[in-house]
Every structure is written in C-alpha cells, then in structure tokens.
Amino acid sequence: MAPEKVPFGISNPASVSFIAGTGTELEFTDLEADELTMFDRDLIKMSRYFSQSRDLQMLFLEDRDTYLWAASIAKKALGVGFGGGVPGSGEFGMQFIRSKTWLGAASWLQSYATAGWNNVFGNSTTMIDLSLTSTTYGNPQNRVLNVFPKLYDTSLPKVRELWFHIGPTDYPIWPIEFSAMGDLYVAGLPATPLIVKNGKFYMRGNVLGTGVVDALAPLGLAFALGEYMTGSGQE
C-alpha cells in the first residue's frame, strides 16, 4: 500500500521502498522549491562521476525519487535547510558514502580468509554506527544519514548473497547478481537500506573463495551536515 504522505517533488512513490529497521513511518520535511531545483541540479552533477559509462550514470539517476525521499527525511532529522553538493554552515548536503564513515579506512578493500558467510560491513557486536563520536569514522553523530539502493564493486565480485541487520531488525537473505558496467560491477537491491540519524546496522555476505580480496561498496548517498562534510575529521 502506498503511503498517504509523499514528499514534495516525488514522481513515482511506488518506486521507493526503504528498509530502515523500524516499523514506524519515517517523518520528513519537504524540500522547498529552490532546494528541489538545487537537489536535481547537483544530483545530475554527481552522476558525472560515472560519466565513463552512460549506462551507469543512468542507473544512478534512476534512483532519484529514492534519494529525494531520503533527503526529505534528512531535512526533518537534521533540522536545517538543504544546501546541495556544497552546503554552507547550518545546512545539510549530499555526497557519496565514504569508506571512512563505515570502515574507518581509506578504501573499501577487505580481505576474507575463508569462504562462506563473513562480516562485510560491521558485525553483530560492533555495528556500523552513525552515533559514533570517534574521528576515525568522521564523528557522524547527529550529522549523517545513509541511503543506498545499489552496491558496486571495483574488483571481480566475491559476494553472492547478502544479509542485512538494521537496528533491531533482521531482514531476509538476498541473492544478488552483479552486472559489469564500465570498470565497475553493479547490483541492485530488492529494497533500499536507509540508515537514519544515529542508526546502526551490519551486513554479512556469502563469500566465494578463500583468501580473497573484495571491494564491495554502497552505491548511494550520505546526507550530512556541512560541518561533517568539511571537517578535518574527514581526512
């Protein structure tokens, strides 16, 4: 059943499906008309990161409604106006999700000693935690939301099944298939993980091969306060 309330600017509400670890409806604040114009302008600019592959650029932009809905949720949660890709002080903006925020590392590369189920992003005792104040992870507390409709891999993918655990909720195991797109491999998800402000999650993956290195990463956006995006803790 489609939700009764839909953020301003959404074209196709039925295309948006979040998993957020909560059974309650997520509150949002509409982007104003000028913010919506800025959102669409800067989302297109960000998609040019993938311009070496026109198909991949379109795959990113096809999730526009999902990103806009998440931006409206972020506006409500963060309580400030939207500043696009280059937000000012007292605004929130958007950027690609960085490995520093999740792994406290400079890249998404990870090694797996054994085949089968492995912890990929966090684990049951040490989740990916957006309430952290550690500079190792960029101090995301009260500053960041993450949304990712797809995953990508810059190496030959080694993960063939996923198991998300968001907040207190365990979601079904999802088989995934990657498509080669330019110099990346991309897989769509059946529903979009949304990690709310100060939210926690972990994801396990069924890994093929022993002693392998993989670079699985989220293809999505971080909506964050400008102070987070420009802070020295992001180095």
C-alpha positions as CSV (number, residue, x, y, z in Angstrom):
1,M,0.0,0.0,0.0
2,A,1.4,3.4,-1.0
3,P,2.0,5.9,1.9
4,E,-0.6,8.6,2.4
5,K,2.0,11.3,2.7
6,V,4.7,11.8,0.0
7,P,7.5,14.3,-0.1
8,F,7.2,17.3,-2.5
9,G,8.7,16.5,-5.8
10,I,8.4,12.7,-5.8
11,S,7.5,11.5,-9.3
12,N,6.8,7.8,-8.6
13,P,6.1,7.0,-4.9
14,A,5.7,3.3,-5.7
15,S,9.3,3.1,-6.8
16,V,10.6,3.9,-3.3
17,S,11.0,1.1,-0.8
18,F,13.1,1.5,2.3
19,I,14.3,-0.9,4.9
20,A,15.2,1.1,8.0
21,G,14.9,-1.2,11.0
22,T,11.7,0.4,12.2
23,G,8.1,-0.4,11.8
24,T,7.0,3.2,12.1
25,E,6.6,5.6,9.2
26,L,9.6,7.8,8.7
27,E,8.9,11.5,9.2
28,F,10.1,14.0,6.6
29,T,10.1,17.7,5.8
30,D,9.6,18.8,2.2
31,L,12.4,20.4,0.4
32,E,11.4,23.9,-0.7
33,A,11.1,24.6,-4.5
34,D,14.5,26.2,-4.6
35,E,16.0,23.3,-2.7
36,L,14.4,20.8,-5.0
37,T,15.9,22.6,-8.0
38,M,19.3,22.5,-6.3
39,F,18.8,18.8,-5.5
40,D,18.1,17.8,-9.1
41,R,20.9,20.0,-10.4
42,D,23.6,18.7,-8.1
43,L,22.4,15.0,-8.3
44,I,23.0,15.2,-12.1
45,K,26.4,16.8,-11.4
46,M,27.3,14.0,-9.0
47,S,26.2,11.4,-11.6
48,R,29.0,12.6,-13.9
49,Y,31.4,10.7,-11.6
50,F,30.2,7.7,-13.6
51,S,30.3,9.5,-17.0
52,Q,32.8,7.0,-18.4
53,S,29.7,4.7,-18.6
54,R,26.5,6.3,-19.8
55,D,24.5,3.3,-18.6
56,L,25.9,3.5,-15.1
57,Q,25.2,7.2,-15.0
58,M,21.6,6.5,-15.8
59,L,21.5,3.6,-13.2
60,F,22.5,6.2,-10.6
61,L,19.9,8.7,-11.7
62,E,17.0,6.2,-11.9
63,D,17.0,6.3,-8.1
64,R,16.3,10.0,-8.0
65,D,13.0,9.6,-6.1
66,T,14.6,7.4,-3.5
67,Y,17.3,9.9,-2.9
68,L,14.8,12.8,-2.8
69,W,12.6,11.0,-0.3
70,A,15.7,10.3,1.9
71,A,16.8,13.9,1.6
72,S,13.3,14.9,2.9
73,I,13.8,12.5,5.8
74,A,17.2,14.0,6.4
75,K,15.8,17.5,6.4
76,K,13.4,16.6,9.2
77,A,16.0,14.7,11.2
78,L,18.8,17.3,10.9
79,G,16.5,20.3,11.3
80,V,18.3,22.5,8.8
81,G,17.9,23.6,5.1
82,F,19.3,21.7,2.1
83,G,22.5,23.1,0.5
84,G,23.1,20.7,-2.3
85,G,26.5,19.3,-3.1
86,V,28.3,22.2,-1.5
87,P,26.3,23.1,1.7
88,G,27.2,26.1,3.8
89,S,27.3,26.4,7.6
90,G,23.9,25.5,9.1
91,E,22.9,23.4,6.1
92,F,23.0,19.8,5.1
93,G,24.2,18.4,1.8
94,M,24.9,15.2,0.0
95,Q,27.9,13.3,-1.0
96,F,28.8,9.7,-1.9
97,I,29.1,7.4,1.1
98,R,32.8,7.3,2.1
99,S,34.7,4.2,3.4
100,K,35.9,6.3,6.3
101,T,32.3,6.6,7.6
102,W,31.7,2.8,7.6
103,L,35.1,1.2,7.8
104,G,37.3,4.0,9.2
105,A,39.6,3.3,6.3
106,A,40.7,5.0,3.1
107,S,39.3,2.3,0.7
108,W,36.6,-0.4,0.5
109,L,39.1,-3.2,0.1
110,Q,38.7,-6.0,2.5
111,S,40.3,-9.5,2.8
112,Y,38.4,-12.7,3.6
113,A,40.3,-15.7,4.8
114,T,37.5,-18.2,4.5
115,A,34.7,-18.9,2.1
116,G,31.0,-18.7,3.2
117,W,29.3,-16.2,5.5
118,N,31.6,-13.3,6.5
119,N,31.0,-10.0,8.2
120,V,31.3,-7.4,5.4
121,F,30.1,-4.1,6.9
122,G,30.3,-4.3,10.7
123,N,29.2,-7.2,12.8
124,S,26.6,-8.1,15.5
125,T,28.8,-6.7,18.3
126,T,30.4,-3.8,16.5
127,M,27.8,-2.4,14.1
128,I,28.4,0.4,11.6
129,D,27.3,3.1,13.9
130,L,26.3,6.6,12.9
131,S,26.1,7.7,16.5
132,L,29.9,7.5,16.9
133,T,32.0,10.5,18.0
134,S,35.3,8.9,17.1
135,T,37.3,10.9,14.5
136,T,38.4,7.5,13.0
137,Y,34.9,7.4,11.5
138,G,34.5,11.2,11.0
139,N,32.3,11.9,14.0
140,P,29.0,11.1,12.3
141,Q,26.9,11.5,15.5
142,N,23.8,13.7,14.9
143,R,25.1,14.6,11.4
144,V,24.7,11.8,8.9
145,L,22.1,9.6,7.2
146,N,22.9,7.0,4.6
147,V,20.8,5.6,1.7
148,F,22.0,3.1,-0.9
149,P,19.7,1.4,-3.5
150,K,22.6,-0.5,-5.1
151,L,26.0,-1.9,-4.4
152,Y,29.1,-1.7,-6.6
153,D,32.5,-3.5,-6.7
154,T,35.7,-2.3,-8.3
155,S,37.1,-5.8,-8.1
156,L,35.6,-9.1,-9.5
157,P,32.7,-9.6,-7.1
158,K,33.2,-12.3,-4.5
159,V,29.9,-11.8,-2.5
160,R,26.8,-13.6,-3.9
161,E,24.3,-13.3,-1.0
162,L,23.6,-10.5,1.5
163,W,22.1,-10.4,4.9
164,F,21.2,-7.0,6.4
165,H,20.6,-6.4,10.0
166,I,19.4,-2.8,10.6
167,G,18.7,-1.6,14.1
168,P,16.9,-4.5,15.9
169,T,15.5,-5.9,12.6
170,D,16.9,-8.9,10.7
171,Y,16.0,-8.8,7.0
172,P,15.8,-11.8,4.6
173,I,18.9,-13.1,2.9
174,W,19.1,-11.7,-0.6
175,P,20.9,-13.4,-3.5
176,I,22.5,-10.8,-5.7
177,E,23.9,-10.7,-9.2
178,F,26.4,-8.1,-10.5
179,S,26.5,-6.6,-13.9
180,A,29.7,-5.3,-15.5
181,M,29.3,-1.6,-16.1
182,G,32.4,0.1,-17.5
183,D,35.1,-0.5,-14.9
184,L,32.6,-1.3,-12.1
185,Y,30.3,-4.2,-11.2
186,V,26.8,-3.1,-10.0
187,A,24.0,-4.9,-8.3
188,G,20.5,-3.6,-7.4
189,L,18.9,-4.4,-4.1
190,P,15.3,-5.5,-3.7
191,A,14.7,-2.7,-1.2
192,T,16.8,0.3,-0.2
193,P,18.6,0.3,3.2
194,L,18.2,3.7,4.9
195,I,20.4,4.2,7.9
196,V,18.8,7.0,9.8
197,K,20.5,9.6,12.0
198,N,22.4,7.8,14.7
199,G,21.3,4.5,13.3
200,K,23.2,1.2,13.4
201,F,23.5,-1.8,11.0
202,Y,25.7,-4.6,9.9
203,M,25.7,-6.7,6.8
204,R,27.0,-10.3,6.3
205,G,27.9,-11.7,2.9
206,N,28.3,-15.1,1.4
207,V,31.8,-15.0,0.0
208,L,33.1,-17.2,-2.8
209,G,36.7,-18.4,-2.5
210,T,39.3,-18.5,0.3
211,G,42.0,-15.9,0.9
212,V,40.2,-13.3,-1.4
213,V,40.2,-9.6,-1.5
214,D,37.0,-7.7,-2.4
215,A,36.0,-4.1,-2.8
216,L,32.2,-4.2,-2.2
217,A,30.8,-0.7,-1.5
218,P,27.5,1.1,-1.3
219,L,26.3,2.9,-4.4
220,G,24.3,5.6,-2.7
221,L,24.4,8.9,-0.8
222,A,25.2,10.3,2.6
223,F,23.1,13.3,3.6
224,A,25.2,15.1,6.1
225,L,25.6,18.5,7.8
226,G,28.0,20.8,6.1
227,E,30.3,20.7,9.2
228,Y,30.6,17.0,8.8
229,M,31.4,17.2,5.1
230,T,34.1,19.8,5.5
231,G,35.5,18.9,9.0
232,S,39.1,18.0,9.5
233,G,38.0,14.6,10.9
234,Q,37.2,13.6,7.3
235,E,40.8,13.5,6.2
